[in-house]
Amino acid sequence: ASRNGIRFLEPINYQEVFRLTDGTKISITNEFGRNIYICRFVDPTHLQVGQSMYHINDFACDVMRYCKVCAIA
């Protein structure tokens, strides 16, 4: 259930780094700049970031490995 939050994992060992509630905005920063997205809970292993769907492991490998990701209050 979404009440358990969206898990964000470390890209090397897939340990949980942090957990956010459904609908939280995140900032993703890389060498090209900063973008802000709304995160949506899909199921315990999937999330939607903006218009893109990810398995939480894929998000860890594709995004968290190369970018700084943080929640926006």
trRosetta pair geometry for C-beta under 8 A, 3 or more apart (Angstrom, degrees):
i j d omega theta_ij theta_ji phi_ij phi_ji
1 4 5.8 107 71 -3 72 96
2 5 7.4 68 178 -72 52 19
2 6 7.9 -5 -146 -52 76 78
2 21 7.7 71 158 -165 91 65
2 22 4.3 2 -176 -39 126 138
2 41 3.8 154 -118 69 95 154
4 19 7.7 -74 150 -172 64 138
4 44 7.3 0 79 -108 137 91
5 19 3.9 78 117 166 143 105
5 20 5.8 153 -164 72 105 25
5 21 5.6 -67 -109 -85 86 44
5 22 7.5 -148 -124 -32 42 66
5 41 7.3 -153 -175 -84 20 127
6 19 6.6 158 71 -160 42 64
6 20 5.0 -23 55 64 99 83
6 21 7.5 76 8 169 89 3
6 22 6.6 118 -33 -81 106 57
6 24 7.5 -142 33 35 124 114
6 39 5.5 -138 58 146 169 126
6 40 7.8 126 -75 114 140 15
6 41 5.1 -141 -71 -85 93 81
6 47 5.0 76 -151 -104 123 128
6 56 7.9 179 -178 -99 77 114
7 16 5.3 -74 -157 -119 107 106
7 19 5.4 -25 -99 -104 56 88
7 44 7.6 29 6 -173 120 66
7 56 5.6 22 84 -142 95 153
8 16 7.2 91 68 -156 48 67
8 17 5.1 -59 104 57 92 102
8 18 5.2 1 52 62 115 74
8 19 7.0 -168 15 -83 79 37
8 20 7.0 43 -20 -2 114 101
8 56 7.3 -145 -109 -155 31 102
8 59 7.3 -88 -130 112 74 126
8 60 7.3 143 -176 -84 60 86
8 64 6.7 141 -180 -81 100 143
8 69 6.8 -154 -159 108 146 138
9 14 4.8 -5 179 -152 137 56
9 15 6.6 141 -154 69 81 25
9 16 6.0 -57 -100 -97 67 42
9 17 6.3 134 -146 -3 14 92
9 56 5.6 94 -4 152 117 103
9 57 6.6 -20 58 -98 151 49
9 59 7.6 113 37 78 91 92
9 60 4.1 -46 81 -78 96 140
9 64 7.2 178 79 39 56 160
10 13 5.8 8 90 51 117 76
10 14 6.5 -129 65 -69 71 8
10 15 4.9 6 25 54 120 79
10 16 7.7 -6 -7 51 85 3
10 17 5.2 125 -56 -59 77 105
10 60 6.6 42 95 -154 16 124
10 64 7.2 -133 -132 129 28 139
11 14 7.7 18 -144 -71 17 55
11 60 4.3 172 -92 156 65 87
11 61 5.2 129 -146 -90 104 44
11 64 5.2 -179 -46 88 105 100
11 65 3.9 40 -49 -72 179 92
14 57 6.0 -15 -114 -113 121 91
14 60 6.4 133 -108 84 68 172
16 19 6.6 1 -175 -53 125 95
17 64 7.4 173 10 -160 154 148
18 71 7.5 -119 130 -23 145 115
20 24 4.2 -104 171 42 122 153
20 26 7.2 -117 -38 -67 174 109
20 39 6.1 68 91 74 136 145
20 71 5.5 167 -105 -93 127 125
21 24 5.4 112 63 -40 68 110
22 39 7.4 -127 -140 108 40 79
22 40 6.0 38 -156 -144 88 51
22 41 4.2 -68 -92 1 107 108
23 38 6.3 -22 -153 -169 47 106
23 39 7.3 -66 -2 72 5 62
23 40 6.8 43 -68 -97 50 67
24 38 7.5 154 84 -151 29 61
24 39 5.4 -12 66 47 78 108
24 71 5.5 -34 166 -139 129 107
24 72 7.6 155 172 48 81 67
25 36 5.6 11 180 -178 113 103
25 37 6.9 160 -152 83 67 33
25 38 5.6 -43 -95 -94 69 60
25 39 7.4 162 -109 4 18 81
25 71 7.2 106 81 -163 55 62
25 72 4.3 -40 95 53 104 116
26 36 7.2 171 86 -149 38 59
26 37 5.7 -18 59 62 85 84
26 39 5.5 49 -8 -32 115 117
26 49 7.1 -49 50 -136 127 106
26 69 5.8 5 175 -170 127 89
26 70 6.6 161 -156 84 80 29
26 71 5.7 -52 -102 -100 73 45
26 72 6.5 176 -110 -3 19 88
27 34 5.8 -8 -172 -169 104 107
27 35 7.4 155 -154 80 56 38
27 36 5.4 -28 -98 -97 68 76
27 68 7.8 -8 109 108 93 88
27 69 7.3 165 82 -149 54 43
27 70 5.4 -12 54 62 98 81
27 71 7.8 73 12 158 81 3
27 72 5.5 98 -31 -56 98 107
28 34 7.2 157 80 -152 43 56
28 35 5.3 -16 60 62 93 88
28 36 7.8 172 18 -87 72 27
28 37 6.6 14 -2 7 114 114
28 49 7.9 63 -38 176 139 136
28 63 6.4 -57 -137 -169 132 118
28 67 5.1 21 -172 151 88 145
28 68 7.4 155 -154 78 42 51
28 69 5.4 -6 -103 -101 74 78
29 33 7.2 -95 -139 139 69 30
29 34 4.4 -17 -98 -100 89 84
29 35 7.9 173 -79 21 45 58
29 67 6.1 153 71 -170 40 90
29 68 4.5 -15 59 58 100 101
29 69 8.0 -170 22 -71 69 36
30 33 7.3 3 61 46 66 36
30 66 6.2 25 -120 132 122 91
30 67 4.3 -60 -68 -106 97 94
30 68 7.5 175 -71 18 51 70
35 50 8.0 -20 146 -58 122 142
36 72 6.4 4 -136 -19 114 154
37 49 4.8 51 132 178 149 79
37 50 3.9 -77 -136 -47 114 91
38 49 7.9 170 81 -150 39 43
38 50 6.8 111 42 -84 65 44
39 47 5.8 -12 -166 179 97 122
39 48 6.9 149 -158 80 47 57
39 49 5.6 -12 -103 -101 76 70
40 47 6.6 151 75 -167 50 69
40 48 4.0 -7 56 55 105 108
41 47 6.5 -42 -110 -113 36 78
42 46 3.8 -53 73 103 128 104
42 47 5.9 -164 5 -96 98 22
42 48 5.7 108 -53 -26 108 90
42 53 6.6 60 -62 -141 158 103
43 46 5.1 41 44 36 83 100
45 55 5.9 -5 149 -153 94 80
45 56 5.4 -112 -162 9 55 107
45 57 7.8 -7 -168 -9 99 90
46 53 6.4 3 -176 -175 112 97
46 54 6.7 166 -152 87 66 44
46 55 5.7 -46 -96 -103 75 48
46 56 6.9 -122 -82 -30 23 77
47 53 7.5 170 91 -151 36 56
47 54 5.6 -15 63 61 80 93
47 56 6.3 76 -3 -82 106 79
47 59 6.5 -7 52 -38 116 157
48 51 7.7 -31 -176 -153 102 13
48 52 6.9 159 -157 84 62 40
48 53 5.3 -32 -100 -97 77 66
48 54 7.6 156 -97 17 28 74
49 52 5.4 -21 66 67 82 95
49 54 6.3 11 6 2 109 122
49 59 7.0 124 -19 -121 137 126
49 63 7.8 12 54 -57 172 170
54 58 5.0 -147 -164 82 90 106
54 59 4.0 87 142 -59 150 99
54 62 7.4 -139 -130 47 126 130
54 63 7.7 -47 -111 -2 163 127
55 58 4.4 84 57 6 87 107
55 59 7.1 -159 83 -9 42 83
56 59 5.6 -49 -146 34 35 113
56 60 6.5 41 153 -22 64 103
57 60 5.6 -52 -153 33 33 115
57 61 6.4 22 154 -10 66 108
58 61 5.8 -59 -145 44 32 105
58 62 5.5 12 165 -4 71 118
59 62 6.3 -61 -125 49 23 97
59 63 5.2 -27 -171 30 64 118
59 64 6.5 60 136 -14 73 102
60 63 7.4 -47 -91 54 7 77
60 64 4.8 -37 -141 40 48 127
60 65 6.9 74 151 -38 56 88
61 64 7.7 18 -16 48 15 86
61 65 5.7 9 -157 -19 34 132
62 65 7.2 108 31 26 5 108
62 66 7.8 -52 162 20 34 113
63 66 6.9 -95 -159 49 23 86
63 67 5.3 -43 -178 36 69 122
63 69 6.4 65 137 -60 109 132
64 67 6.7 -74 -106 59 23 79
64 69 5.5 -61 -103 8 79 132
